[in-house]
Amino acid sequence: MGDLMILKKLRKSKSAVSNILSTILIVALMVTSTALTYSVLIPTIDRGRLDATLSTSALFLTKFDGALQTLMYDGVGATRDLDVDAFSGSLEFRTQGLNVRFFIDSALFFPIPGLAFGVARFTIPSDIAIMDRSAVDYIKGSAYYPLAISDEGSSDPAMIVMTRPSNDEYRMELWYRLFLHIRDTGVGGDIDLSIVVVEFSASESVRSLNDGTYSLVLNKTSLEVNPTRYGFVGGNPITTSGDDFYLTINKITGPEIAYSSIGARASVTINLIVISLGIGVISLF
């Protein structure tokens, strides 16, 4: 009888231990599953969302660029309508400055400080590191592209770049290089040079378009030849003559020679053309 009681107690003890072990295993599995979710699955989902946002932003800037480039060759007052794809963050339009300088006879002849060009910028908040801080990803264009394109070049003028200026932000920008139209008849002859720059103007920024549907109205608001604010008088070109003419452009990284000629020229004529493109925002609903 005593032996039977001992066996019953042992069975109960083993059953209790088994239940405890089962509970411990279940808890361990739950902890492991939760840790796996937070360490692997959620970061993967967040990374996928950021990749999708950046891809959508890049696609929109590419469509925006296409619409703007067709608008450049239309008359003043021409318009384009463009739907905006949903994104997280903000879209703003601003101007930035270039320093353009002309040299002749080994001396500075005519500077254009602060020549403004347009920039469309997406700012996307995120602390997920899919690129190194301060790195530059060229979505359209290249680090080796010059700051201006000439008649002889066939490169697309648009530049679309993505950067990560801080640990919690991504930035995507569209801007246009300068156009250089040059006629050079050689030593003893003439140089006729025209610079075309594209400015953006917008009354407001666009934020958090994932909360609604928006459309942009693009408008060619003006085309100015030799504006006085850049040092031209009466809309007339700047003219000179002399030896070894060259032009430099400075955009943050230092001056780059965009065009140069060797030898004397009887005349050098400089023109500046400014195309202003206005951007209006329409909320559809």
Secondary structure in CASP SS format (residue, H / E / C, confidence):
PFRMAT SS
TARGET T0000
AUTHOR 0000-0000-0000
METHOD secondary structure of the structure
MODEL  1
M C 1.00
G H 1.00
D H 1.00
L H 1.00
M H 1.00
I H 1.00
L H 1.00
K H 1.00
K H 1.00
L H 1.00
R H 1.00
K H 1.00
S H 1.00
K H 1.00
S H 1.00
A H 1.00
V H 1.00
S H 1.00
N H 1.00
I H 1.00
L H 1.00
S H 1.00
T H 1.00
I H 1.00
L H 1.00
I H 1.00
V H 1.00
A H 1.00
L H 1.00
M H 1.00
V H 1.00
T H 1.00
S H 1.00
T H 1.00
A H 1.00
L H 1.00
T H 1.00
Y H 1.00
S H 1.00
V H 1.00
L H 1.00
I H 1.00
P H 1.00
T H 1.00
I H 1.00
D H 1.00
R H 1.00
G H 1.00
R H 1.00
L H 1.00
D H 1.00
A H 1.00
T H 1.00
L H 1.00
S H 1.00
T H 1.00
S H 1.00
A H 1.00
L H 1.00
F H 1.00
L H 1.00
T H 1.00
K H 1.00
F H 1.00
D H 1.00
G H 1.00
A H 1.00
L H 1.00
Q H 1.00
T H 1.00
L H 1.00
M H 1.00
Y C 1.00
D C 1.00
G C 1.00
V C 1.00
G C 1.00
A C 1.00
T E 1.00
R E 1.00
D E 1.00
L E 1.00
D E 1.00
V E 1.00
D C 1.00
A C 1.00
F C 1.00
S C 1.00
G C 1.00
S E 1.00
L E 1.00
E E 1.00
F E 1.00
R E 1.00
T E 1.00
Q E 1.00
G E 1.00
L E 1.00
N E 1.00
V E 1.00
R E 1.00
F E 1.00
F E 1.00
I E 1.00
D C 1.00
S C 1.00
A E 1.00
L E 1.00
F E 1.00
F E 1.00
P E 1.00
I E 1.00
P E 1.00
G E 1.00
L E 1.00
A E 1.00
F E 1.00
G E 1.00
V E 1.00
A E 1.00
R E 1.00
F E 1.00
T E 1.00
I E 1.00
P E 1.00
S C 1.00
D C 1.00
I C 1.00
A C 1.00
I C 1.00
M C 1.00
D C 1.00
R C 1.00
S C 1.00
A C 1.00
V E 1.00
D E 1.00
Y E 1.00
I E 1.00
K E 1.00
G C 1.00
S C 1.00
A C 1.00
Y C 1.00
Y C 1.00
P C 1.00
L C 1.00
A E 1.00
I E 1.00
S E 1.00
D C 1.00
E C 1.00
G C 1.00
S C 1.00
S C 1.00
D C 1.00
P C 1.00
A E 1.00
M E 1.00
I E 1.00
V E 1.00
M E 1.00
T E 1.00
R E 1.00
P E 1.00
S E 1.00
N C 1.00
D C 1.00
E E 1.00
Y E 1.00
R E 1.00
M E 1.00
E E 1.00
L E 1.00
W E 1.00
Y E 1.00
R C 1.00
L E 1.00
F E 1.00
L E 1.00
H E 1.00
I E 1.00
R E 1.00
D E 1.00
T C 1.00
G C 1.00
V C 1.00
G C 1.00
G C 1.00
D E 1.00
I E 1.00
D E 1.00
L E 1.00
S E 1.00
I E 1.00
V E 1.00
V E 1.00
V E 1.00
E E 1.00
F E 1.00
S E 1.00
A E 1.00
S C 1.00
E C 1.00
S C 1.00
V E 1.00
R E 1.00
S C 1.00
L H 1.00
N H 1.00
D H 1.00
G C 1.00
T C 1.00
Y E 1.00
S E 1.00
L E 1.00
V E 1.00
L E 1.00
N E 1.00
K E 1.00
T E 1.00
S E 1.00
L E 1.00
E E 1.00
V E 1.00
N C 1.00
P C 1.00
T H 1.00
R H 1.00
Y H 1.00
G C 1.00
F C 1.00
V C 1.00
G C 1.00
G C 1.00
N C 1.00
P C 1.00
I E 1.00
T E 1.00
T E 1.00
S E 1.00
G E 1.00
D E 1.00
D C 1.00
F C 1.00
Y E 1.00
L E 1.00
T E 1.00
I E 1.00
N E 1.00
K C 1.00
I C 1.00
T C 1.00
G C 1.00
P E 1.00
E E 1.00
I E 1.00
A E 1.00
Y E 1.00
S E 1.00
S C 1.00
I C 1.00
G C 1.00
A E 1.00
R E 1.00
A E 1.00
S E 1.00
V E 1.00
T E 1.00
I E 1.00
N E 1.00
L E 1.00
I E 1.00
V E 1.00
I E 1.00
S E 1.00
L E 1.00
G E 1.00
I E 1.00
G E 1.00
V E 1.00
I E 1.00
S E 1.00
L C 1.00
F C 1.00
END
